[in-house]
């Protein structure tokens, strides 16, 4: 499965609702982000520990949390 999305200002990566549903992602989920610079792509999977604090996520540098944004953000 492969999808193309464009990274926005402040490194926001919009994940449309149908894409989140297809991937099994929900608001609040912690994701592992792996870059493949040779192919200019990113792989994202759910992290095994969904109980990490925001500080632990930031310290890891390859983790992110799925958040909800309104259409005007």
C-alpha positions in Angstrom: 0.0 0.0 0.0 1.4 3.4 -0.9 0.0 6.9 -0.6 1.4 10.3 -1.6 0.9 13.4 0.7 2.7 16.7 0.8 4.4 17.9 3.9 3.0 21.3 4.9 4.5 24.3 6.8 6.0 23.4 10.2 6.5 19.8 9.0 2.9 18.9 9.3 1.9 15.8 7.4 -1.8 15.8 6.6 -3.4 12.3 6.8 -6.9 12.4 5.3 -9.5 10.5 7.3 -9.8 7.7 4.6 -6.1 7.2 4.7 -6.0 7.0 8.5 -8.9 4.5 8.4 -7.0 2.4 5.8 -3.8 2.4 7.8 -5.5 1.9 11.2 -4.3 5.2 12.6 -6.4 7.2 15.1 -6.0 10.5 16.9 -3.6 10.0 19.8 -1.7 7.1 18.2 2.1 7.2 18.4 3.8 6.5 15.1 7.4 5.5 14.2 8.6 7.5 11.2 11.4 6.0 9.0 12.8 8.0 6.1 14.1 6.4 2.9 16.1 9.3 1.3 17.1 7.2 -1.7 13.4 6.9 -2.7 12.2 10.2 -1.2 9.6 8.5 1.0 8.6 7.9 4.6 7.3 4.8 6.2 5.0 5.2 9.3 3.9 2.4 11.6 2.3 2.3 15.1 4.8 2.3 17.9 4.8 -0.7 20.1 4.4 1.5 23.3 1.4 3.8 23.0 1.8 5.1 26.5 4.8 7.4 25.9 4.7 11.0 27.1 5.1 13.9 24.8 8.5 14.5 26.2 9.6 10.9 25.4 8.2 11.2 21.9 10.2 14.4 21.3 13.4 12.9 22.8 13.2 9.9 20.4 13.3 12.1 17.4 11.7 9.6 15.1 8.3 9.4 16.8 5.2 11.5 16.3 1.6 11.6 17.6 -1.4 11.7 15.4 -3.3 15.0 16.2 -6.5 16.4 14.8 -6.4 19.8 13.0 -9.4 21.8 11.8 -9.6 22.6 8.1 -8.4 26.2 8.6 -5.2 25.2 10.5 
